Amino acid sequence: MTDNSDMIDFVRARLAEEEEIAQAAGGDSWRCPAGVPGEVHDRIGAIAFSVRNLCFDQHIAFQDPARTRRRIETSRVLLNEYAEVADKDADRPEHDFSSGRAVGLGFAVRQMAAEHAGHPDYRAKWLPRFIH
C-alpha cells in the first residue's frame, strides 16, 4: 500500500457510488427531442423527466446515465495509472520521468477527490498541491 492508497480508495468508492446511481437510473442515454421543450426521453423514447423551467431538461439530458458511466470508466483509467506510480508522488519529487508522471497524475487524482470534499471521509491532506 502506498501513502496515497487511502485517497485512491476514496476516489474508487465515490466512482462506484456514482456508477450504482447511474445504473439504477437505467444506464441509458437521454435526449431532449425537438418540439417538446422540458422533456427528457430515455433510449426508447419514454419520458424520463418533465421539467418546464431554467433549461433543466438540457442539463439533465447532458448528465445521462450512459455518459456518466463513460466518464467513470475514463476516470478509473486515470486512477489506475496513478495507482502504479502513487508511491513516487511527493512534495519534493525526483527529477525523472516516473516521478514527474506521479506528480502530474497525483494532481489530477487530487482534483477528482476534491469533487467530493463535502463527503465525511474526505481528508484535507488530499487538497491539490501547486508546485512552482
Secondary structure, 3 states (H helix, E strand, C coil): CCCCHHHHHHHHHHHHHHHHHHHHCCCCCCECCCCCCCEEECCCCCEEEECCCCCHHHHHHHCCHHHHHHHHHHHHHHHHHHHHHHHHCCCCCCCCHHHHHHHHHHHHHHHHHHCCCCCCCCCHHHCCCCCC
